[in-house]
C-alpha cells in the first residue's frame, strides 16, 4: 500500500484534514481506533470559524439542522 499521508484519528480535525487533502488530489488514509461511534462527542462547541469551514465544505446547512435550538 502506497499512501503518502496517514491521518491518525477520525475526530473533527482528522476528518476535515482528509477532506481538504482530497480537494487537492492528495491521497490519504485515516485510521480510527474505535470501530463504532462514541456516546461522548469529540466536538461539543461550534464557533464562527468552524461554521466558515463547514460552509466551505457545503455542510453548514446539515450542521445547523443537527444543532441545538
N, C-alpha and C positions, 0 to 999 in steps of 0.2 A: 504494500500500500504506500503510495506516494502522496502525502498530504502536506502542503507547505506550512499550514497553520493548525495547531491543536489548541482548542479552547477548553479549559477545564472549568466546568460549572454551567448549568443551564438556568441560572438565575437571570434577572433582568439585564445585567451587563453582558453576560455571555451570549444570551440570545440576540441582543442588539448588535454586538460585535459581529456575530455570524451573519446577520442581515446586511450590515454595512459592507463587510468584505465581499458578499455576493454581488452587491451593486457594482463593485469594481472588478468583477470577474475573478476574484481570488477564491480558490477552493479552500475549505476549512473543514475540520471535523470537531464537533462539540461532544464532549463526554460529560455525563452527569452520574454521580454515584447512586442516586435514588432511581428505582425502576417505576415509582409511582409519584403522584403529587403529594405535597405536604399539607398538613392541616394548618401550618403556621406560614403565612405568606413571607416571601423574601423581600417584598416591597409593600409597604403599607401607606406611604405618602407619595403623592404625585405632585411635583411642583411645576411651575411655569415652564422651565427649561425642558423637563421631561415631556410635557404636553407638546412643545415645539417639535421634539424628536418623533413623538407619536404621529403628529400631523405630517411630518416629512415622510413617514413610512405609510401614510394612508390609514392609520389606526386610531386617530383621535376620536372619531365617532363611536366605534365599538368600545373604546376605553371609557368614554364618558357614560355610555349606556350601562356599563357594569359598575360604575362608581356609586358612591353613597349619595343619596338625595340631599 
